[in-house]
Amino acid sequence: MTKTTTLLLLAALAAGCAHATGGRAGEGTDGARSTGAVRSGDANAPAAEGAPVARPEPRPTPVPALPVTFAAVGDVMLGSTFPDETGGQLPPDDGRALLVEVTPILAAADVTFGNLEGPLLDGGTSEKCKGSKSGRCYAFRVPTRYGELLQAAGFDVVSLANNHMGDFGDDGRRSTREALDRVGIRYSGAPGEVARLEVRGTRIAVVAFSVSAGTNDLTDIPGAVALVQALAKEADLVVVSMHGGAEGADYQHVPAGVETFYGESRGDLRAFTHAVVDAGAALVLGHGPHVVRGLEVYRGRLIVYSLGNFATYGGMNLNGPNGLTAVLEARLARDGTFLGGRLHPARQERPGGPRLDPAGTVIPIARQLSREDFGAAAVEISDDGTLAPPPPAAPAAAPGA
């Protein structure tokens, strides 16, 4: 049988079927097209010829919100023109290579944070150091052009709430904000000052606290709670930065109660962090002690008590634990739940500048500090730096079991 003959036979069969049913193929016996549509006023009658067909709207497949990835580091001071105005305390090649090794990690995150430990300022006078002998007063003055180095490395937001941002008074604070504005880096530090960002529709608020004058006050816990509660009503994720705690190798542990250093209150960090999480903070990032401290998960939220010295060129002690640092990578669900992350180990050697550490020296230190200070609430830290929430607590045994 040829292809033409086969097609003729099929056409004849189709015509016969249509005659037997009283209409065209696909129509009912009254000639109306059988579409399943209903005529107006008749719930059971078929629709008229040519009437529009009612079809259910397709439901979009829900797409789960992607986690937001944060990268965070501790103290950043890229070089100072004070007291040496000749440039002797500035990095080689004007700092162009200072952050190159860690830039791929910083730039890959959705939001990258650091503590800017010193004003961006060209010129000016430090009232803080007037009358002090050389080498007895620590003040930093970072060239304003170094804001471009921060931008090139991937920084999105910085804390200005620390004890060195006021080294050159209001002139330094104003110049810093102007320099950051020019390169599009957001900041928080002054009372009520909040940095706002958005990642894939997730609204993020970053607010920074310290014990220094002219900043959001770390020691005023009720005030901090009120501020975080207000931000939690308008943002999906609230990130709190804190510059507090005693300084140096002897202060790697997080004690209970208020810490003091040289007679100054440096805050009750355990009380502060838990209070702001209770108020709605999703992530707490600590810096100030110049050493790495432990990591805790409280109510499903990550608290990092100190990330140490990250990029502090010249003029800072980098001996022993003071030279160990890390880039924190943390993934948060849109509701703030800590999902996991990684500590990327690094270190600084004089005169400074972060270098990735293949030996991972800081990892077992951070793990031990976390376990000793926070027990079952400690973040799980693997040998390669992978971070995971602590396992859920085992259910209590039934009485008499």
N, C-alpha and C positions, 0 to 999 in steps of 0.2 A: 504494500500500500504506500502511495506517494504521500509527502508532507501535505500537498494541496488537497488530496482526497480526504485525509484525516481531518483537516480543518473544516471541510464542508460537512462531514458527518457530525462533528461537535456542534456546529452552528445549528443544524437541523434538530438535534436533541434539545438544545437550549430553547428553541422556539416552541417545541412541543410541550416542554415543561411549563412555559409561560402561559400557553393556551389552557392547560389543564387546571391551573390555579386561578384563572379568570383575570390575569393581569400580567404586567411585565415582571421580569425577574426582579425581586427586591420590593415589589408592591403588594399590598393587601388585595382582597377580593373586591373592594369597592374602588380600586384604582388609586387609593392613597398610598404614599410611600411608607413602608413599615420602618419607622425610625425609633419607636419607643417614646417619641414626644407626645404630649397630651394637648388636645384642643382646649382653648379657653372655655371655661364653663362646664367642661365634661371631664371629670377626673379619669375616666377610663377610656375615652375615645382617642383614636390616633390623631396626630397633628395633620393639618391641611397641607396639601401639596405646596412645597416651596417655603413652608414656615421655618423659621430659624430653629435649629436643634439646640436644646439646653444640654450643655455638657458640664460636668463638675470641674471646678478650677483645680488644676494640679497643685498639690501641696509641696512647697519647697522642702528639700531635705535639709534638716537642721545641720549646720556646720559648727562643730565645737570650737569655742574660742581658743586660739593658740596661747600657750604660756608666754609671759613677758620675761625676757632674759635681761638680768641686770649684771653689769660688771662694776666692781667697786674696789677702790684702793684707799690707802691711808694718806699720810701727809705728803703733800706735793710742794716743793720749793725748788725751782729749777736753777737757781743761782742768784747771787745778790751783788748789787753795786754799793753796798754799805757794810762795813766802813771803808772798804777798798774801792775807791771810785775809778781805779785804773782798769777794771775788768779782770783782776786776778782771781776773783771768786766766781767767774762765769765759766761755763763748760766750753770745751773746744768747739770750734766751728759754730759758735754762738748757739749751741744746744741742738743743732739739727739732727744729730744722731742719738741724743740722750734717751729718747723714748721709742726708738725704731724697733727694738727687739720685742717690746710688749705691745706695740700698736696693733698687730693682727688680732690679739685677744680683746683689746679694748674696743676696737672698731667693729667687731663682730656682734656685740651685744645690742639689744634694743635701746638700752639706757646705760650710759657709763658715767660713774660718779667718782669724785675725789675730793679731798679736803685741801683747799688752797691755803697753805701755811705761809702767808705773807702777802703784802699788797703788791699790785702791779702799778709801778710808779716810776717816773723819770724825774729825778731831782727831789727837792723837798728836804725838810729837816725833821729829825726824830727828837721830839721833846722827851720821849722815854729815856733816851741815852744821854741827854745833856748832863754834863758834869761827871759822867761815868768814865772810869779808866778804860783804855783800849783793851778789848778782850773780856771785859767784865759785864758788858751789856749785850744781850742777844736781840738784834733787830734785823729784819730782812727787808730788802727793797728790790723787787724783781722787775726787770725791764718790761715795759708795757708790750713790746713786740713779742714777748714770750707767750702772750695769749694765743698767738698763731700756732705755737708748738702744741699747746693743749688741744686746739681745734684739730690740727693735723693728726694727733694721736687718737682722736675719737671721743673726747670728753663732751658730754651733753650738759652736765650740771655739776656745780661745785658748792661746797660749804664755805661760807665766809665767817662762820661762827667759831672763832678760835682766838687764842691769846696773842697771835702775831698779826692779825689783820689790822690792829690798831697801832702798829709800830710807828707809822707816820701820820697818825691822827686822821682827821676827817678828809684831808687832802688825799691820803692814801686810799681810804675807803671809796671816795668818789672816783678817783682815777681807776681803781680796780673795776668798778661796775661799768664805767665807760669802755674800758678795754675789752671786757667780756661781752658787752653789748655789740661791739664792733664785729666780733667773730661768732656771735650767735650762741654763746654758752650761757645757760641760765644759772641762777644762784639764789641762795637763801642764807640769811644770817641775822640781819637787823630784826628788831621786834616786829612780829607780824608779817615779815617778808617770806613769801612762799614762791617756790619755782613750780611752774605748771608745764606738763608735757602731755602728749597723747601718742599712743602706739596702737595702731590698728583699731582705733575706736575706744581703747581703754584709757581713761583719764587718770593721770598720775599727778600727785602733789608731793613735793619734797620740801621738808621744813627742817632747818638746822638749829641746834641748841648748843650752848656752851656755858661755862661759869664766868665768862668775861663780860665786862660792861658793854652795853650797846648791842647785845645779842639776845635772842630768845633764851630765857634763863633756865638752865638745866636743873637748878636747885628749887625752882618753883614748880613742883609737880602738879598741884591743882591747876595752875595756869597752862602748863603743857597739855594736860588732859583736856581742858576746855578748847584749846586751839586744835588739837588733833580731832576731837569730836566734831568740831565745825567743818574741818576739811573732809572728814569721812562722809559727810552728807553730800558733798559736791564732787568728790573724786572716787574712782573705783579702787585705786591703790594709794595709800598714804605711806610715804617713806620718811622715816625720822633719822636724821644724822645727829650724833652726839659727840662733843669734844670734851671728854672728862676722864677722871681717874688719875691716880698718881703716875709718875713717870720713871721709866728706866727698867733695867734688868731685874731689879728686886721687886718689881710690881707687875709680874705677868699674870698673877692670879687675880680673880675678881672677888674681893672680900664681901661679907655681909656688912651692911651699914654704910655710913658716910666715909669716903676716902679723903684724907688730907695730905697736902704736899707743901712743904715750906710754910706751914701754918695756914694755908688756904684750903677752904672746902672745895673738893673736886667732884662733889656729887655722890649721891647714893645710887649707883648705876643699876643695881638689881631692882630697886624700888621704881626707879624712873622707867626702865625698859618695860617692866611688866605693866606699869600703869598706862603707858602710851599704847601698848598692844591691847589692853583692856578697852581703851578708848577708841580703837579702830585702826591702829597702825598695822601695816602688813609686813614691814621690814624695818629693822633698826640697824644702822651702820655706825660703828664706833671707831674713834681715833683719838689720839692725844697722848697715850702712854708711851709712844715711840717704840713699842714692842707689840708683837702679836699676842692676843689673848684668846680665850676659848670661844666656842660657838654653841649656842643653845637654841632649842626649839621650844617655844612657849605658846600653848593654845594653837599649835599648827603654824606659828609664824617664826621666821628666822631672826635671831638676834646675834649680831657679830660684835663682840665687846671691844675689839681693837684690831685694826689691820696694819699697825706699825708704820714705820718710815718707808714710803714707797719710792719717791724720787726727790731726794734732799741733797742737792749738790753743794758741797763745801759748808763748813760752819756747823755741822751736826755730828754728834757721836754715832759712829756706825760700828762700834766694836761689839762682838758677841751677838746676843739676841737683838740688839738695836740695828744690826745690819741685815736681819732676816725679814722677809716680807712676802707678800703673795698678791695675786689678782684674784679676787673672789668672783666666781660666776654663780649666779643663783637664778633658778627658774621658779616663777610664781604663777599660780593659777589666777584667773581674774578675780577670784574672791580673796586673794591674798595667801592662800595655802602654799607653804613651801613644798615644792615638788622634788627638788634635788639640785645638784650643781657640781662645782669643782673648785678646788683651790689650786691655782697655778703657781707653783713655788718659784720664788725669786730671791735675790739677795743684792745688797749694795756693798761695795767696797770703796774705801776712800779713793778719790774725793766724792764719789757718789754717782748715782744713776742706776736704775734697775736692770738686772740681767737675769734671765731665766736660769733656774738652778736644776740641772738634770739629776742631781743627787737628791732633790726633794727634801732638803734639810729641815724645812719648817713644818713639813707634814706631820711627822710623829710628835713634834712639840705641840702643835695645835690639837692633835688628837688627845694627848695626855692631859693638857690643860682643860680641855672640854670635859673629859671624863671625871677628872678630879674635882672640878668646880661645879658641874651640873649633873653628874650621875646619869640617871635614866633619861634625862632631858637633853643629854649631849647629842650633838649632830654626829652621825656615823661618818667617819673619815677613812676611806680606803688608802692603801699604800700609794696608789697613783693620784691621790688627791680628790677622788670622786666623793661627793657629799650626798648623803641621804638622810631623810628624817629618821629619828630613833624608832625602833619597832614599837608597836602599841603594847601597852602594859598588859600583862596576863590577867585574866579575870580572877577576882578573889575567890578562894575556895569556899564552898558552902559550909555553914556551921555543922560541925560533927562529921565532916567528910574525912 
